[in-house]
Amino acid sequence: MNTAEMTAKIAAGNGFIAALDQSGGSTPKALRGYGVEDSEWSSDEEMFGKIHEMRSRVITSPSFSNGKVIGAILFERTMDGEVDGQSTADALKARGVVPFIKVDQGLMDEADGVQMMKPLDKLPALLEKSVAKGMFGTKMRSVIKSANPKGIAAVVAQQFEVGNQIIDAGLMPILEPEYDITATDRVEGEEILKAEILKHLDALPDDRQVMLKLSIPATPGLYGELIDHPKVLQVVALSGGYETEEACQELAKNPGMIASFSRALLQNLRASQSDAEFDATLGKAIDSICEASTC
């Protein structure tokens, strides 16, 4: 797939985007969930090797290439690795899956009710490498904990500022200002978030687009204006800690918003499963997430 084909595939939204980008501190937890205990690795290299084995198994599973997964978000080490003797990006594209790369370097401590992204000092080199690897786009995450207008404005401004750098490099940015689904003021805060995003979208030049990755809103249909905005290629939803069934139920209340799930996609996969069991389990999750995304 070339860039135009990948753009059209994501814009059509006939499926969902798999989030396979656990990194750093989240990797041991992801491995434990998969049935790989801490005692089975003794260094970061071995740990990342184990998670790459899991991701390779997901990508090469027959159900992953059934057309319902239209994109996948990778961690840098996964992008640098190989799947079936190909670069991971090429292996994904061969299966009709558009590759994205996680580019943020973690979160700062909470201030003004939000966690901003840490300075992205490695971004220029990572963007250059990502273009060379054939990636289509990027993803970067901030977190909103409360309906603090100052904090929300700062998060959105940072996301768009970095997003413009990513567009300049020739990649499509997924902006992810995640709203904590456990926050008691989420209804109010998501209204503030939507208004801030719209302000920045309206200021973008006509030849620029971004993608948005947002928590499934507490108010169904809240993000309709964002979904329909000409500066937005696609709006995707994170599962935010919901179990698969609940995440799909909540997503189905928001037409036009497609999934970009991690936990809800992978939560029932185990290293001990046979290939047939693994594929059947993955396929069941893919079917339910796709239905919630497209129906």
URDARA-V944059 format. One record per run of one state. SS is the DSSP state (h for helix, s for strand, l for the rest). FROM is the first residue (numbers start at 1). TO is the last residue. Records with the same first field share a line. If there is no record, write none. Layout:
BEGIN
SS = FROM-TO, FROM-TO
END
This chain:
BEGIN
l = 1-2, 13-15, 21-24, 35-37, 41-43, 61-61, 66-68, 75-75, 81-81, 84-85, 95-97, 103-106, 108-110, 112-113, 116-116, 118-122, 134-136, 145-148, 169-171, 180-185, 204-209, 216-223, 228-231, 239-243, 252-257, 260-262, 267-274, 295-295
h = 3-12, 25-34, 38-40, 44-60, 62-65, 76-80, 88-94, 123-133, 149-168, 186-203, 224-227, 244-251, 263-266, 275-294
s = 16-20, 69-74, 82-83, 86-87, 98-102, 107-107, 111-111, 114-115, 117-117, 137-144, 172-179, 210-215, 232-238, 258-259
END
